[in-house]
Amino acid sequence: MPAHPHRVAVLVRDGMLPLEVGIAHRILGRAADASGRRLYDVRTCAVTPGEVATDADFTVNVPHGPEALAQADTVIVPAAHDADEQYGPGALPGPLAAALARVRPGTRIASICTGAYVLAAAGLLDGLRATTHWSACAHFAALHPAVHVQPDILYTENTGPTGQILTSAGVASGIDLCLHLVRSDFGAPAANAVARRTVVPPHREGGQAQYTEPPVPAPRADATGRARAWALDRLDRPLTLRDLAGQEGTSVRTFTRRFREETGVSPQRWLTLRRVDRARRLLEETDLPVERVAERAGFGTAASLRQHMGAVLGVSPSAYRRTFRGATG
């Protein structure tokens, strides 16, 4: 464990999204070791200290200036949507470019959402993989052709000529990115602990697709809840649509229609996602061989587990375990 907390500078600009700025403080700022000692020292800074406008009806008083960038081990650039999409190659305003020039070589740099435009305009993403909010990816790719834009993933991680560079998609993926930083710096237990306190999933693989579908309407009634609870207790067993419908006393056709109305997915898709989630937790929390994980998650064979994890998360069980625990299996 390092003698001093890892120093993080969050660079904010007029039009910043308060939620995005808060992510770094909530995830990194609350990460602690087993004795309760804070693992990160998170400071918010601006090109000019003082009041900074947000995209809401209030301002934020930022006490630190660009000197914080020169002292940081990690720099995070959240979005400021009104300005970001104007930043083509080399088009950063002079004061912002000068502030970024103060970042020490080798400092880890990350962006949240359209903060990636700032990194790209500064030339930090040339030749590297990057992502941003799905709605901006096409514009980002056209404006920055030297960047390899990945529109369907949650976050990217590269080692560039200036050091480690990470980008993330929309707001929620900033949480995934920050948890990934904690996990990389201090291990899975530290990331799991802060995720639990924040009441968010401890891990979503960076290669997982962004959620771009419209939100599912809230169900008018809970007509399949009993079947879902029953299935969760039996994920390791073969389950058929007839089994599930029988728990609600309806026909398969009626059950399937109601299930989709309530969850937004088919019963088969819901079962697959729940089984992948169980497999993910077993890979994170146990040393069970992949074959046993497949059995306990209801996939039956390791080959079936690999196929479904690859389709849902974009990684194999062994790669997921290595990423999350630093172990093989």
N, C-alpha and C positions, 0 to 999 in steps of 0.2 A: 504494500500500500504506500503511495507517495506521501512524502512528509507534508506537502501542502496541497490544498484543493486544486483541481484542474480549473484553469481560468477560462471563462467563456464570456465573450462580448457579443451582445445582440445589437446589431446596427439597425436602428429604426429611422424612418423618413416620414415626411408629411404624407398623410393618407394611409398610414399603417393600419393593419387590422389588429385590434387589441387582443383578440383571441389567439392569433398566431404568436404575438409577442409573449403572451402568457404561457404558451406551451413550454418554451425553454425554461421559464422560471418554475413551472409546476412539475415538470419531469426532471430536468437536470438539477434545478435548485433544491428539490426535495430528496434526491438520491443520497443515501447514507450507507455507511458500513454497519457491521453488526453491533458496534458500540454506539451508533447514533451520530457519528461524526459525518458532517456534510462532505460529499465527494467533489462537488463543484462550487466554484465561486462565480455566480452569474451576475453580470452587470450590463445594464442597458445603456447604450451610448448613441449619440447623434453627431452629425457633422458639426452642428453648433448646439451646445448644451442649452437647455431651457424648454419652453413649451413646444411640443410637437403635435400637430393636428392628427387626428385619427379619421377613420371613415365613418365614425359615429358622431354623436353630438357633444363630444367632450374632447379635451386635449390631455396630454400626458406631460408631466414635468420630468425631463430627462436630465439628470445631474452630470453625466459623464460625456466628454467629448471624444474626438478620434484618438486621443492618447490611449484609451482603453483597448483599441485595436492593436496597438503596438505591444501591449502587454499580454495579449490573449494567447492561449493554447488552441482554442477553437473560436472561430467567428461564425455567427449565424446571421443570415440576411433574410428576414421575413418579407412578405409582399407589401407593396403599396400600389394597388392596381391602377390608379389614375396615371401614374408616371411610368410604370414598368414597361408597358408595351411600346413606349416611344424609344426605348433604349436599344438601338441597333449597334452593330460593331463600332466601337470607338466613340459612341455617342453619349457617354456618361457626362453629366454636368461636372465642371472642373472641380468644385469642392468635394463632390462625392468620389471622383477618381483619385483626388489627392488623399482623401481619408483612407481609401482601400490600399493605396501605395504604402501606407504605414504598417500594414500587416507584415509580420516577419516571415521570411522564407521558411517553408516547412510547416507553417500553421495550418491546421485543418480548417477548411471553409465549407459551410453548408448553406443551402437555401431552402426556404419553405415556399411552396406555391410559386407565384410569378416572381419571387425574389431571384429565380434563375436568370431572368433577363439581366439583372445587374451583373451576375457572374459572367454571363456570356458577353455582355458589352465590354467588360474589362479584359476579355480575351482568355479568361480562366478555363473555359469549357471547350476551346477549340480542339477538335479531334477526340473528344471524350463523349461518353454516353451521358445523357441528361434527361430529366423529365420536368414537367410543370403541370399545372391544372389542365385536365383533359380539354377544356373548352379553349385553351390558349395554345395547345400544342401545334396546330397547323400554322398559326401565325408565327409562333416562336421558330419553327423549323424554316419557314420562308425567310424570316428576318436574319437568322443565324445559320446559314447553310454549312458552316464548318463544324457545327455541333451535331452529334448523332442522337437525334431526339427519339426517346422511347415513350410513346403516348399511352401505353397500356399497363404501366407498372407503378408501384407506390413510391419507390425511391431508388436512386442509383448511387453507386460508390465507385470512385475511380482513384487511381494514383496518377496524378498529372505531373508535369514538369515542376510545378510549384509546391507539390505535396498532395495530401489527401483532399479530394473534392467530392461532396455529396449534394444531391438535389432531391427534392421530394415534390409530390403532386399537391393536391388540395390540402385544406386545413387539417383534416384528420390524419393525413399521412405525415404531417409534421410530428404528431405524437409517435407514430411508428418510427420515424427517423430518430427522434431523440431517445426513445427506448433502445434502438439499435446502437446508438452511441454509448449509452450506459452499459449495455451488454458487452460491447467490444472493449470498453475501457476497464470495466470492473467485474464482468461476469454475469451469468444469468440470475443468480440469487438477488443481486442488487437491482437488476432491471425488473424482476418479478415483484420485488417488494414495493417499488415505487408504482408499478402498474396496478398492483392490488389496492394501494392507497388512493390511486386516481380512479379506480373502478373502470379500467380499460383492459382489453386483451393484452397479455404480456408480449405477444409476438405475432406480427404478420410479416411473412417473408416479403422482401423488397420486390420480388418478381411477381407477386400477386397482382391481379388486374385491378385497375382503378374501377370504382363503382360509378358508372356513368348512366345507368338506367334511372328512370324517374322513380321517386319513392312510392312504396306500396301503400295504398289507402288503409287507414285503420279499419279493422274488421268491425262489422256491425254487431257481431255476436261471437262468442267463443264456442263454436260447434265442433271443433276437433281437438280441443285441449286435452281431453282425457286420453285420446289415442296417442298424442305426442308424448305425454308423460309416460304412458305405458311403454312406448317404443324406446324411450331413453333408458329405461331399466333393462332393455333386452337388445341393445345394439349388437351384441356379440352373436346373436342368433339370426337365422334366416327369418325375414319378415316379409309378408306379402301384403298387397293392397287389401285383400280380403280379410286378413288378420286385423289390419288397422281399422277398416270400415266396421268390422264386427264390434270393436270397442265402443263405437258410437251408435250401433244398431241401425246403420243405414246401408244402402246399396253402395257398391264400389263407385258407381258413376256419381252419385250424390256426394259421397265423401270426397272424391277427387275434386269436384267443383268447389265445395266449401273449403277444402284445404287450401287450394290455390287462392281463393278470395281472401283467406285469413293470413297466409304467409307470403304470398307472391311467387311461390315456386310449387312445383309438383311434389307429391309425397316422395317419389323416388329421389328427386334432387335433394329434398330436405334430409332424407336418410343419409345420402352420400355426404352431405356437408357435415352432419352431426358425427358421422363415423370418421371423417377426416379430422374433425376437431378432437375427437377422442384419441385418435392415433397421434396427433400432434402433441397432446399432453403426455401420452405415454412415452413418446420419444424424448420429450423435455425432462420428464420427472423420473424415469426408470432406466435401467440398463437392460431391459428385456431385448432379446434378439428381434430383428425386424419380423421374422416369421411369427413370433408370439404376439407382437404388436398387431400384426394383421389379423390374427385370430381374435384377439380381445376387442378389436375395433369393429369386427363383423365383416371384414373383407375376405377372410378365409385363407388367402395365400399372399405371400410377399409380392408376387407379380401383380396381383389385383390391387394391392395397396400402392405399389409404385405407379401404376397406371392412374389411379384416382387422385393421388397426391400430386402427380405431375399435371393433371388436368385442372385441379383446383388451385394449387399453390405455385406450380411451375418449377418444383424441385422434387428430388427423390427423397425417400425417408432417410437414407444415410446422409445425404447432403444437408437436410434439415437438421438432423441431430448434430452434425459437426458445427453448423452455424450457431445453433442455440446453446450447445453444451461444450463445444470444443472436444467432443468425443467421437469415436467411431462406433459404428453399429449397423 
